[in-house]
Amino acid sequence: MKKFKLNEPLSVGDIVVCVKMVDDYGQDPGMKGTVTKVVNVMGDTIYEVKWNDGSRLSLIDGVDTWVKFNPKNITEIKKKDFLKQIYL
C-alpha cells in the first residue's frame, strides 16, 4: 500500500484531499477540492480551496492536514481506505 505524504506544498490548480481541519466549520475528512489561491500571511502559508461540495475554506500550513491528490497514483479507492492509508 502507498503511504501518502502529508502537507506537501500546493500551487493554484492542485487538487487536494482534506485529512483534518482544525476549525469548528472545517471540511470533512476525505473531501476533495481545488486550490484557487496561495497567500503568505505573517510567515504562514494559506491555501484557499474551492471544495467539491461548493464551500470555500482555506487550509493553513502547520495547522490543517491534507494530501495532494494525484490521479495517476490513486485508482478507485474508498474514502475509509484512503484515510487508513495516510495514517499507516
Sequence and secondary structure as in RCSB ss.txt:
>XXXX:A:sequence
MKKFKLNEPLSVGDIVVCVKMVDDYGQDPGMKGTVTKVVNVMGDTIYEVKWNDGSRLSLIDGVDTWVKFNPKNIT
EIKKKDFLKQIYL
>XXXX:A:secstr
     BS    TT EEEEEE  STT   TT EEEEEEEEEETTEEEEEEEETTS EEEEETTTSEEEE  TTT  
S  HHHHHHHHT 
